[in-house]
Amino acid sequence: LVQPWLQKWLQDERMRSLSEGTGWLFIAWVFGRDAVFGALAAHMVEEVQTNAEGQCLDKSGNLIPSNYMPPGILGKCPHPVSILILKPFPENVLKIRLATIRKLLDSPYSQIQVYELASKAADHLLFPNGTVCQLDNDPACDALVYGSVTISLVKEGLWPKKAAEDIYCSVAKVAGMISSVKVFDLPGYTDHTYCGKRNYAEDVLTILRGIPNPILDSHKVHMKVQRGETLESSISGLKMRTKMFFDATHFERRCQ
Ligand SMILES: [Zn+2]
């Protein structure tokens, strides 16, 4: 029914979906547009925020209406495939977001911990001279690196140490904070630039590249059904998609 003008309606869907927000997740879900759904889901992991109640907020801090997220939609949908996908999506986004923030924080926190360990245990096997600096065991080098990292974190509100659960802003925001950690160089003739971790932006990039996509196999099955690529969907899917299409256009109007 909607196929003849679906392509026109979804023109530039990838670009529009990323700029216009989570409403497109619903649209992509309804029409089984798996590429857009996957890209937007990955984007969500980096952009969503939370609050003290653990709710999911968009980039602008608005509450994401859960009844227009795939699990909520499917909750009202009698389709049997929906039973498989009632839970995972938002939970998965928030779970991956939390794990990513934990990894981002751990990048400077683990470095600070190394310096604290060295200063507390002069006879430690790794730090026999009581310094992380192995060049000339200069305590000033340790103090400068330790001070540089902690001061950078204080500026961002991330020191004293914070738990990932207590951070409500997005992965993208935390990534920016950690990337901005700057370690100053010790003045003098000796090159201490290899003492301690220096390039936090590189660490952040590696972590961001390793973020898993929140889409599950059950979501992929749903996409196939929506595209009419299964026998089941060819029999019963048309009626459901038509209804969802009208819901989607209504929702898009609400988002404008
Ligand atoms: Zn050094």
Residues whose N, C-alpha, C, O or C-beta is under 5 A from the ligand:
A	BS01	ZN	C133 Q134 L135 C141 H192 C195
